[in-house]
Amino acid sequence: MKPGNELLFCALGGSGEIGMNVNLYGCDGKWLMVDLGMTFSGSEYPGVDLVFADLEFIEDRKEDLVGIVLTHAHEDHIGAVPYFAEELGVPFYATPFTAKLVAAKLEEAGLLGKVELKVIDHLEPFDLGHFTVQYVPLAHSIAEGNAVLVDTPYGRIFHTGDWKIDEDPQIGQPTTAEELCAIGDSGILALVCDSTNVFNPENSGSEGEVYRGLLEEVAKHKGRRIVVTTFASNVARIQTLGEVARATGRKLCVAGRSLDRMISTGQASGYLQHLPDLVDFDTAMDLPRGEVLIVATGGQGEPRAALSRISEGNHPIALEAGDVVLFSSRQIPGNEIAIGRIQNRLAERDIELVTDRQSPIHVSGHPGRPDLQALYGWLRPEILVPVHGEIRHMREQSRFGLACGIPKAVNQKNGDLVRLAPGKPGKFGEVRAGRLVLDGDIIAPADGEAMVMRRRLAHNGFLTVAVAGSRIEIAGVGLPLDEDYADFCEEAREDVAQALGKLKGKAAHDRDARIEAARLAARRAATRWSGKKPQVQVLLLDD
């Protein structure tokens, strides 16, 4: 599929899910990619940490790919770069802060110097084939959040990336309402827009409000050690916490390698220049309890992060009854159980917990309905294309955008080919848009045989049947037969022997027939004893 004299859009990730954002624009035979993200695995992929969009469609057409523009440095927008950059073989474009974090990833993967990474340190348009691209700064929960304005011969696209309206952002200078109105005056064919927070009837709030909320909350707890957990990537929040520590007479300590890396990258990019001097763990623990503020990673329940280890009592930072943990972050859907586990461990030790439900100590980085309505009015697009959300989020934004006066909305999901111009906008085809997983050191299909088998093993366990002449051995893993295991194995051996003894004629000497007879007999025995239907491997050792 080569784009003709037309403007196409196709999401390979991030449309129909939150995370793993990969978007393609096509015109006059060429493709442009915006973002190359990943997501973190859940229970549906046992043994796997990272999940990627399947890029087969664009990998097969990489000679037509002119470049990859990165909107900002969150993992769901840049996390897949080191895994696919060399294969795609095209330049990456990013603003300085994002570029530094991407470069660190490339260096860790041994790809620094092998992948072309171009730093865009200006807001002027730059050309990529038939596309002219311009960064448009927008507020978000990370430094240098950007929309991208994409000019083509068939119309202009405003691709928001992740964004919000923030009148007091603490870090950076977002594009003003007047400047966005001027962009709208120039004509916007399509607004491709973040849908994450569309069900929120309120605006997303300001980082300045969080500063005031955190200052008030920390001031309440005089004489108590305070830990604040937040997203490491939120440079503005780190700066806010530095100011809160200074204002309340506390020393600042950070716990977590990702926080160390983000502070270093932020300062190298010109941010966090007035962050208070940090104290180490030993100094923090020697200070009077009311004179230290600790910022820790792990607010999403990550088992190896600092907060989890603090809650278990196996971290150099130690908390006691009466100390306080502030959760200055939202719960990402899917992490509720892991977060609850940490909170329960802390609560059991009489450590006070404060979340954004109790105190204004966090705001979202994504647009609520008032934010969306304001952007619609400033840009006045002809077409709305919701992205970055589950189906329910994207469909709701379509309804909302139409109700706010946008003439047309296109509903799409990963793999849908959408024609934006010329003619009536809408879907006209589909391409492959599956998922890949990082399984050990191998990138493999998420729906491949290995993952299917691993799920079956997790649910039902595993049996091995070894047959050597008249001798039969049974070994089971994952069956709930602790006390009855020996009796089960004895009965299963008898069942397998009987099943093999019933084979007559050619079947008695046919390898496949013997394996199947032994497999079925052992599985039936397991089901009879446990109610489970394990996977069964038969080894014929007498062939």
Sequence and secondary structure as in RCSB ss.txt:
>XXXX:A:sequence
MKPGNELLFCALGGSGEIGMNVNLYGCDGKWLMVDLGMTFSGSEYPGVDLVFADLEFIEDRKEDLVGIVLTHAHE
DHIGAVPYFAEELGVPFYATPFTAKLVAAKLEEAGLLGKVELKVIDHLEPFDLGHFTVQYVPLAHSIAEGNAVLV
DTPYGRIFHTGDWKIDEDPQIGQPTTAEELCAIGDSGILALVCDSTNVFNPENSGSEGEVYRGLLEEVAKHKGRR
IVVTTFASNVARIQTLGEVARATGRKLCVAGRSLDRMISTGQASGYLQHLPDLVDFDTAMDLPRGEVLIVATGGQ
GEPRAALSRISEGNHPIALEAGDVVLFSSRQIPGNEIAIGRIQNRLAERDIELVTDRQSPIHVSGHPGRPDLQAL
YGWLRPEILVPVHGEIRHMREQSRFGLACGIPKAVNQKNGDLVRLAPGKPGKFGEVRAGRLVLDGDIIAPADGEA
MVMRRRLAHNGFLTVAVAGSRIEIAGVGLPLDEDYADFCEEAREDVAQALGKLKGKAAHDRDARIEAARLAARRA
ATRWSGKKPQVQVLLLDD
>XXXX:A:secstr
    SSEEEEEEESBSBSS  EEEEEETTEEEEEEE EEE  TTSTT  EEEE  HHHHTTGGGEEEEE     H
HHHTTHHHHHHHH   EEE HHHHHHHHHHHHHTT BTTB EEE  SSS EEETTEEEEEEE B SSTT EEEEE
EETTEEEEE  S B  SS SSS    HHHHHHHHHT  SEEEEE TTTT  S    HHHHHHHHHHHHHH TTS 
EEEE  TT HHHHHHHHHHHHHTT EEEEE HHHHHHHHHHHHTT  TT   B  HHHHHHS GGGEEEEES TT
  TTSHHHHHHHT SSS   TT EEEE S   TT HHHHHHHHHHHHHTT EEE TTTSS    SS  HHHHHHH
HHHH  SEEEEESB HHHHHHHHHHHHHTT SEE    TTEEEEEESSS EEEEE    EEEEETTEEEETTSHH
HHHHHHHHHH EEEEEEETTEEEEEEES S TTTHHHHHHHHHHHHHHHHHT  GGGGG HHHHHHHHHHHHHHH
HHHHHS   EEEEEE   
